[in-house]
């Protein structure tokens, strides 16, 4: 997941590595929900869960723009406004 503003680019790579808009890197290896972006009416949240033998995996990424919620869930179809979308590539 990448987001860009006039200040820079932030990213969530892998399941626990995060880079902020000002280029600082963090690693959070816990099972909770992280707010990656709040900008006006837009938010981006990532939820992590335990997986494998003691690892942490990103389970869900939720992008909310105005009142529209876009959910990307591990192993489940993309949801837009609570409606499952057919499999495929999206831009």
N, C-alpha and C positions, 0 to 999 in steps of 0.2 A: 504494500500500500504506500503510495507516495502522494503528497499534497504540496502544492507550491503557492507561495505568496510572494509579494515584493521583497520580503525579508529573506527568502530562501526556500529550501525544500526540506520536508521532514519525511521520515520513513519508518516503517515497521518491517524489519526483515527477519526471516526465520520466525520463531515464535516468541523470542524473548529479547531481541535486539531492537532498540529504538534510537533514532537520531532526531534531535530537535531542529527547529527552524534555524537556530543559531549555530548548528553544527556540533552540539554536544551529544555524546553517545552514552546510552544507559542500557543496562540489562536487568530486566525484572523477571525472575523465574518463580513466580507465585501464581496461584490459581485465583485470580480475581478479574475484575473488569477495569480496563485502563481507558481513560479519556485521552485520545490522541490529538484532537482538534476541537476547538470551540471558536467559531468565527461568525458573528452575526447569527443568522438562523440555521447555520450548518454545524453539525457535530459529527465526530467520528469516534466510535468506541470499539475496543477489542476485548473479548472475553477469553481467558485461558483456562484450560482444564488439565488434569493429570492424564498422561497417556504412556503407553509402553511400560518399560521397567524404570519407573521413577522420573520420566521425562515430563516436559510441559509442552502442550500443543495449543495453538490458536484454534479455538472452537468456532468463534463467531465474530464477524466484523459487521457493525451496524453504522450506516451512514444516514443521517437524518438531514434533509434539506427542507426548510419550512416545516410542514407537517408530514412530508412524505418520508417513510422509513424504508431503506433498502438494506436487506439482510443477506449476508453471505455466510452460510453455515457449512461447517466441515461435513462433507458427505451428503448434503441435501441441496436441492435446487435453489437457485437464487430466488429471493422473495422481494417483491416491490409492493409496498402498501399492503402487506399481509397476503398477497397472492403469489403462489409459486409460479415461476416462469419456466418454460420448457428449456431443456438443456441446449447449450450452444455458446457461441462466442458473442460477447457484448462489448460495445464501445461506449 
